[in-house]
């Protein structure tokens, strides 16, 4: 879902109506990726 939101923001020259911006969305995706790496290394 986040990827679709970021794609929509990028297709709309970075303008958003009700969002914290593209940087925040990328940061959330990076946080999920790091969390996944940590969880997979624990198993």
C-alpha positions as CSV (number, residue, x, y, z in Angstrom):
1,X,0.0,0.0,0.0
2,X,2.8,2.4,0.8
3,X,4.4,1.7,-2.5
4,X,1.2,2.7,-4.3
5,X,1.0,5.9,-2.2
6,X,4.6,6.8,-3.0
7,X,4.0,6.1,-6.7
8,X,1.0,8.4,-6.7
9,X,3.0,11.2,-5.0
10,X,5.8,10.8,-7.5
11,X,3.4,10.9,-10.4
12,X,1.9,14.1,-9.0
13,X,5.2,16.1,-9.0
14,X,5.7,15.6,-5.2
15,X,2.5,17.5,-4.3
16,X,0.3,16.0,-1.7
17,X,-3.1,17.1,-0.3
18,X,-3.3,15.2,3.0
19,X,0.1,13.5,3.6
20,X,3.3,14.0,5.5
21,X,5.2,13.9,2.2
22,X,7.2,11.4,0.2
23,X,10.3,11.4,2.5
24,X,8.2,10.2,5.4
25,X,6.7,7.4,3.3
26,X,10.2,6.3,2.2
27,X,11.3,6.3,5.9
28,X,8.4,4.1,6.9
29,X,9.3,1.6,4.2
30,X,13.0,1.6,5.3
31,X,11.9,1.0,8.9
32,X,9.7,-2.0,7.9
33,X,12.6,-3.4,5.9
34,X,15.0,-3.1,8.8
35,X,12.5,-4.6,11.2
36,X,12.0,-7.6,8.8
37,X,15.8,-8.1,8.6
38,X,16.1,-8.1,12.4
39,X,13.2,-10.5,12.8
40,X,14.5,-12.9,10.1
41,X,18.0,-12.9,11.7
42,X,16.5,-14.0,15.1
43,X,15.0,-17.2,13.7
